[in-house]
Amino acid sequence: MTSAVNPSARHPKEQPDVSVIVDALNSAESIGACLESVLSQNEDGFRVEVLAFDRGSRDGTRETLEQWAAGRPAELRCGVVAPSDTPAEARNAGIEQSSGRFLLFLNGTDRLVPGALRRMTETAETEEADVVLGKVAGLDGQKVGTSMFARNAADADVYTSRVYWSLSPDKLFRRSLVERCFLRFPTDWRVGEDQVFTALGYLYADRIAVVADQECVLQARRIAGVNHSRYAGSAVERMLLTRQMTAMVAERVRPGAERDHLMARHVELELGKATGAAYLKCEDPEQRHRILTEAREVLDAYVTPGVIARLPRPLSVRMELIRLGRFAEAERLISFEVDKEKAEMLVEGGRVYRRYPFFRDPEVGLADEVYEITHTLRAKHRLNKASWSGTLLQLGGHGYFEQLSTKVPGVKVVLRERRTGAEHRFRVFSTPSPKLNAATRIDRSQAGFEAKLELSAADGHRPIGPGLWDMYLYICYQGVGKEVRLGGSRAQTLQDRTKQGVVVAPTDASGLERVCHLYATKAGNLTLEVSERRPLPGA
């Protein structure tokens, strides 16, 4: 049964900008810091209301909430819901009884960073976003996902970006979205009620924005019986959550790349945990077999090669073993992962693999692709020099893969015309890089490079043509290559000091000469602008 908060405590004149709904369970020690962090968001011209609900605490949380509400009646109201393993009923009561234009949900152990709600609300209004993700950081050793906060986003695509990897409800939700789609937290889910609410919010939103340059939410460690379901860590319950979430996605998203992207998240985080360390904690052999059998059913129903390709290694190997019904081999691989054993790397045919168990085992018959890590190689580069000598542009710096040695270099500088895709490739000479080599056990002695771009004969004979020529570094060692934009990482700001440009082709029959200007884009990457003009007076 839900106890309503006191409606007479509402501000008589204006609608709050944000309603923050706090679920409090056995959080007497932390709820004060949580409430203070939210109430301090109030400032001139920006109003926040707080609705906090206790759901059967045994440590004085309810009494603490009542004391806070008595001292701040215009800003804070508290209520009580029936004891429950999840915060669904408390959050639903908050939706019904609040009045803010936006909603945000917290646990009683979480906190907001000063100014967070105003920044998130301004982003929602400026970008006309229905959901705003504010950057999350961890409290008390809590590990949080960061991949979705790589950069600010005005219109993040749920089907291509990493936002779907963050399904906690500590986001800013526009109330009109919540009411229009009747979004509520399911009260019959033992775990993961927050995931389905947030996931549906993403799917129904017209626009999703991300605030990545300012921490907004401080998320505490999830502890069973305090701010998290007591079922959450069990393999059985994670398996149940996997089935529920994959079925939800399949019901709403057509087969294809968009569905694969969402499914990959649930396979990685839910199914991966259900068949990982939590699985090994199950001592009942029948229960273990049941978990893997159910996992196989999910894989058969929803997991395509496109999903497998998106999974981290060796999770892709584990899922393929389960899909093939090779449970004994899957269990051996799980133990290999939990014990953090190392797998050797194989470089072959321009591709890189990890030799996890059963690699090229003819009896098991897994494809090499599930072991391949080429796409995960991290390319690093830095431009240390860029100078002109007549029509010759001289570049120097270094480039390498973090995971590979710099043996057998094949690095090149590439100029690619932005509109037509035409390109010129220039030879690079390897130079020693003793400082890089001394900083790691991996051989980087040949990571340095020097390149000479003769632009008056870009193809060996003719001058470079008019257009915008973006500059790339093709990093290649041992036959493995990856292209990166050149210039974003550099020793100092590079400018075309020849303000009038470098003439790379003299006046032709039309009376025009061809000239180059080197400039940096907003992201700092280098581009050559090549155009034609009449010779300058006195030149």
N, C-alpha and C positions, 0 to 999 in steps of 0.2 A: 504494500500500500504506500502511496506517495503522499507526503505531507507538503502542502503548497507553501511556498514562500509568501511572506506578507506583502500583498499587492499595494497596500497603502504607503509602503516605503519607496515606491517608485517616484522618480523626479516628476513633479506635476506639469512641467512645461515642455521639455524637449525630449525627443527620442534619443537614446544612447547611440553613439557611433558603433560601439562593439559590446556585445554581451559575451563574457567569458564564463564558461560553465565548468566548474571544478568538481571532480569526483574525489571524495575523501574517504579513505578506508584505512584505519589504524595509522594515521599520519599526523598524530598530535605533535610530534617533534619538528615536523617540516611544514605543516600547513600555514603557520604564521609567516614564514619567509615567502611561501607561495602567494598568499593573499597580499602581502605588502608589495611584492613585485608587480602584481596586477593593478592594485589600487593606485600605485604611484604613476601609472600610465595616464591618469586623469590630469589634464592641464587646460589652460584657457582655450576655449574653442574646440575642445576634444573631450568627449565624455565616454566613460567606460562603466558598465555595471557588471557586478559579479554575482553569480548564483552558485552557491556551494552546497553540496548534498553529502550527508553522511549515510552510509549503507551498512550499518551494523557494527561500527567500530567498538572495540573493547578497551581502548587506551585513553579515553577522554577526548577524542577528536570532536565529538558532537558538542560537548561543553565549550571547547575552544572556539568552535564556529559560532556558537551563540554569543559568546563574549565579543568576538569581533563584529558580529552583525549589530549588536547593541551599541557599539561605539561608532559605527559607520553606517547608520540606517539608510542614508540616501544613496549609498554606493554598493552596499553589500547586503544580500539576503541569503538566508540559509534554510535548508529543508532536510527532510529525512525520507529515505526510501527503504523498502524492505530489504533485509540482508540478502545479498546476492553474490555470486562468484564473478560477475562482470559488472562494469559500470553502465550497461546499456540503459537500464531504467532511469538511473540518475541523469544521464545525458538527455534522454528523451524528455524527462520532466523539465530540464533546463530549456530545451527548445520551445516547449509549450508555454512556459511561464516567463520567458525573457522577451525583450522588445527591441533589442539593438538591430541596426541595419546589417551588421555582420556578426558572425558567431565564431568562437574559437573554444576548443575543448582542451583542458589540462587535467593531469592527475595532481593529487595533493602534494606530491613530492617535487613537482616541476616548478620552474620559475620563468618569468619573462625578463628580458634585458630592457633597461630603460629606453623608452622611445620606440620600442618594437611595434606596438600596435598602431601608433600613428604612421610609422613608415609603411607598414603592410597595408593599412587602409588607404593611404595616399597612392600607393602602387595600384591597389584595386580600382580606385576611382580614375586615376590617370590612364591606365591600360584597359579599363572597362572589363576587368577580370572577375570571374565568379569565384575562383579559388586562388589564394595566394600562399605559396610556401615561403616561410621565413627561415633563414638559415638556422640549423639546429646544432647545438654543441652539447657535450656530455657533462654530467655532474657525477661526482662520487665514483669515478671510474667507468661510467656508462659509455659504451662504444656506440657511436651513431653513424649512420650512412652519410657520406659526403659527396658521392658522385653526382647527385642531383643539384648540388650547389656550386658547380664549377664556374658559373657566371650568371649574372642577372638575365632574366628572360621576360619579355613582354607578352609573349604568346608561345608558351612551351607546348609542344605536340606530345600528347600522352602516348602516341604510338611509335615515336622515334626517340624521345628524350629519356632521361633517367628519372623523371618525376614519379613514375609509377612504382619505383623502388622505395618510395616513402609513403606508407599507408597509415601512419599514425594520424590521429585527428587534430593534432596541434597546428592546424592550418587556419587561415581566415576564409570562412565560407560566407558568401553573400546570402542573406536570409531569403531573398526572392528565389534563389536556386533551391534552397532546402525546402521551401514551401511548395514551389511549383512542381517539384519532382517527388514531394512527400518523402524526403530522405529521413530515415530514422535508424537507430541502432537496433538490430534484431535481438530480442530478449531471450530467444530460444537457442542462441549459439553459446556454447560453453567457452569458446575462445575465438578471437578474431573478429568480434563484432565491430571493432574499429576499422578493420581492413575493408569490409564490404561497404561501410558507410563512405569512407574516403574514396574507395575505388569508384563507386557509383557517382560520387561528386565529380570526379575527374571525367568520367564518361559522359555525363550530362552537361558539363560546363561548356559555355560558349568560348571561354578563354581561361587559360591558367597562366599565372605569372609567378616568377621566382625572384625573391630578394636574396642574393648571394653575397653581397659585399658588406653585410652587417649581421652579426649574430642576433637572433630574435628570441629563440626558445632554448632554455637550458633543461635538458631532459635527464631525469634521474635514473639510476639503475632500477630495473624492473625486478621487484621482489614479490614472490608469491605471498598472498595474504595481506599485502600492503597496497600495491598499485597494479597488480597483475593477476590474472586468473591462476589459481593453483594447478590448473590442468596444462598450462601453456607449454611447459617443457617436455611433456611426455610424447613419445613417438606416436602413440595411438591417437592422441588429440591433434597432433600436427598432421597426421594422415587424414583425419576427419576434416581439418581446415583445408588441406590441399584439395580434397574432393569438392568441398563446398565452393571454394574460390574458382577452381578450374571450371566447374559447372556454370557458375555465374558468368564467367567470361565467355564461355562457349554459347550461352544463351543470348548474349547481347552483341557479340562481335563475329562477323562472318569469317570463315577460314581464309587464311592468307597471311601476309607479312604482319599486318596489324595485330591479328590474334596471336601470332607466334611471339611477337614482342612482349605482350602481356603474359602469355603462358610461361615464357622463359623466367619471368620474375617469380612466379609461384613454384615452378620446378626448382629453381635455384634456392629460394629461401624457405619454402614450406616443405616440399618433397625432399629437398636436399637435407634438411635437418631431421625429418622423419626417418630417413634412411641413413643417417650419419651417426654421430656419437650417441644420440638418444636411442637409436636402434640397438647399439651394443649394450646399453644399460638394461634392456629387456632380457631377463634371465629365462623366460619361458620360451622354449623352442617353438611351440605352436603359435604363440603370439608373434614371434619373429617371422615365421612363415606367412602368417596372415598379413602382416605389414607389407612384406615384399610382394605378396600376391595382389593386394590392393594397389600398391604402387604400379605394378605391371598393368593393371586394368586402366589406371589413369594414363599411363604412357601410351597404351594402345588406342585409347579414346581420343586424346587431345595433343599428343606430342609428335610433331612432324620433324623431318630432318632440319627444317628451318629453326625449330626450337633448340634441337641438340647443338646446332652450330653456334648458337648464342650463349651456350653455357660455359662457365669456366672449366678448365681442366684441373683435376681428372673427374669432375662431376659428370661430364659428358660420357666418360668411359663407364662410370657406375650405372648411369641410366640405361645405357645400351646393354649392359650385362643383365640388368633387371628385366628389360624389355624382352630379351632373348630367353628369359627363364633360367638363367645361369646364376642361381641364388648363392651357391657355394663360392663361386668366383667373386660375386658381388660382395659377399661378406669378407672375403680375404682383402679386397680392395678397400673396403671401409676401414678395416683394421690398419691397413697401410697408411691411409690418410690420417686417422686418429693418432697414430704413433708418429706422424710427421716424418715419415721416411722420405728420403730424397730419390728422385728419379733422374737418371742421366739424360743429357740432351743429345739429340742426333740431328746433324745438319746434312741434308741430302737433297739434291735436285732443286736447290733454291727454296727449300722449305725446312722448317724446324719442328722437331717432335720431341716429346718427353717419353722416355721408355718406362711408362707406368706398367704395372703387372698386366700380362697377357698381350703386350704389344707384339703384333705379328705372330701370335700363337695360332698355328693352323687349326688346332682343335676348337678354339673359341671363334675365330674368324671375324674379329672386329675390324672395321675399316680404319685405315691410317688417319683419316680425317678427324676422328674423335680424340686422337692423341696430338694433333697438330697445334702448335702455339705460335706460328708465324705471325698471325694477326695481333698477338699480344706484345710483340717486341716493342720496346720503348726507344724511340730514336731521340738522341740528344745532339744539339749542334750549337755553335756559337760563331759569329762572324767577328773576327778581330781586325780586319783590314779591308778597305775598299778605296782605291785611288785610281786616278786617270793618268795615262801617259800617252798623250795624243789621242788616238781613237781606241786605245787599248785600255780596257777596264780590268784592273788587277784585284783579285779577291784572295783573302786568306782567313783561315779559321780552323775549326775541327768539327767532326761529325762521327757518331758511332752509335751502336746499339748497346743498351745497358747490359743485355744478357749475352752478347757475343764478343769474341775477340776480333781484332782488326786484321786478321790474316786475310790474304788474297783480296786486297782492296779493289773496288770497281766504282769509286765515287765519281759523280759527274755534276756539273752545274747545268741546269736546264732553264732556257728562256721559252716561255709559252705565251703566245698572243691570246689575249683574253677572249676576244670575239670569235676568232676563226679556229683556235686550237693549234695553229701552226707552231712548230717548235724548232729550236736549235739546241744541240747538246755539245758541251765543251769539255774537253779532257781536263782532268784534275791530277796534279802531282802530289803524292803522299809526302808528308813532312813529319819529322819526329815530334812526339808529344810526351816528353818525359814526365811532366807534372801529372798528366792524366794517368799515365801508366803506373806511377808510384802510388796513386790513391786507391788502387783496387788490385785484387788478385787476377782479374781478367786482363788479358793482354790488350792494351790500347796504344801500343807503341807507334802504330801507323794511323792514328786517328786524325792527325793534322792534314791540312790540304792547302794547296795554292792553285789558283786558276787564272788564266789569262784569256779574256774575252775580246777578240779582235772584231769589233763591230763593223768595221769597214769591209769585212769579208766573213760575215757570220756563218755562211754555209761553205766557206772555203774559197769563194769566188766573189760573191755579191754582198753589198752592204745589207744590214738588217732593214726590214721593211717597216713602213709606218704602222703604228698601233700601240697598244699598251701591252708590254711584255713583262709578265710576272716572272719573278726569279725563284727557282727551286733548287734545293740540294738533294740529289739522288744519293742517299746513303746506301752503300752496298759493300758487304763483306761476305766472303765464302759463298758467293752466288746469291745471297739473300739481300733483297733491296726494298727500300721504302722511300717515298718522296715526301719532303717537307718544305714548306715555304721558308725562304731564306731571308734573314734579317731581323726577325722578331726577337731573337736573342743576339745581342751584339755588345761589343766592348764599350762603344760610345755612340752618341747620336751621329748618324751619317747624313751628310747633306751634299747635294751637287754644288760644289764650290764654284764651278764654272756656270755662273748664273745665266749666261747667254746660251748655254748648251754646248755640246760637243758635236761638231760637224763630222758626220761619218760618210757622207757622199757629197761631192762638190756639185756646183750648179750644173743642171742638165739643160737639154734643149728648151725646156719650158721656162728656164730661168729660176728654178727652185733648187735649193739645197736641202739635204736631209740632216736633221739634228736630233741628238739624244739628250734627255734630262733624266737623271736618277733621282727618285724620290721614295719616301717611305709612306705606306698606307697608314690608316688610323691604328691598325694592329701592329705597326712597326715593320711590316714586311716590305721588301724592296721590289720596286717596279721601274722599268725603263719606259719612258714616254718618248716615242719616236714620231716626229712629224716633219712636214716639209714647209719651207718658208722662203721668201726672197732674202738674199744676203743682206745682213745688217750694214748700214752706212759706215764706212771706214773700216769694216772688218777685213 
